[in-house]
Amino acid sequence: MTDIFIYKTNVSTQRHVQQVRTLFERVLSIKRWTFDLEDCDKVLRIEAHGLRPETIAQLLVNAGIFCEPLEYEL
């Protein structure tokens, strides 16, 4: 089963996106991820298998990236 996680972030440049790409390339459980840099919350959407949202958040925080889970409904 694929889980979907949505985060508010402070990622605002392509350089930040590249930093996240490097970080996520090492996490095989992350299947797909995207940023919406046009959104005021700089939304990060992640599709992953077998990961907890706290694990993803900790990866980002350790890389110096602010993230806050956003609630959503399908």
C-alpha positions in Angstrom: 0.0 0.0 0.0 1.3 3.5 -0.9 1.0 6.2 1.7 0.7 9.9 0.8 2.3 12.6 2.9 1.7 16.3 2.5 4.0 18.9 4.2 4.2 22.6 4.4 7.9 23.6 3.8 10.3 26.5 3.4 11.7 25.2 0.1 11.6 28.1 -2.3 14.4 27.6 -4.9 15.5 24.9 -7.3 18.7 24.6 -5.3 16.6 23.6 -2.3 14.7 21.1 -4.5 18.0 19.6 -5.6 19.1 19.3 -2.0 15.9 17.3 -1.3 16.4 15.2 -4.4 19.8 14.1 -3.1 18.3 13.3 0.3 15.4 11.3 -1.1 17.4 9.4 -3.7 18.8 7.3 -0.8 15.4 6.4 0.6 14.1 3.5 -1.5 10.7 3.6 0.2 10.0 7.0 -1.4 8.4 6.2 -4.8 7.5 9.7 -5.9 7.7 13.3 -4.6 6.8 16.7 -5.9 7.0 20.3 -4.7 4.5 23.0 -5.5 6.7 26.1 -5.2 3.9 28.3 -6.5 1.7 27.5 -3.4 2.2 29.8 -0.4 2.9 26.8 1.7 5.6 25.4 -0.7 3.8 22.1 -0.5 5.8 18.8 -0.6 3.8 15.7 -1.6 5.4 12.3 -1.1 4.2 8.9 -2.1 6.0 6.2 -0.1 5.7 2.6 1.0 6.3 1.6 4.6 7.5 4.9 5.9 6.2 6.9 8.9 5.5 10.6 8.4 7.9 11.3 11.4 10.7 9.6 9.6 10.3 11.8 6.5 10.0 15.0 8.7 13.2 14.1 10.5 15.1 13.6 7.3 14.0 17.1 6.2 14.7 18.8 9.5 18.2 17.1 9.7 18.9 18.7 6.3 17.8 22.1 7.6 14.4 22.2 5.9 11.4 23.3 7.8 8.4 21.0 7.4 5.0 20.7 9.0 2.4 18.0 8.1 -0.7 19.2 6.4 -4.0 17.5 6.8 -5.8 16.4 3.7 -8.7 14.2 2.6 -9.0 12.2 -0.6 
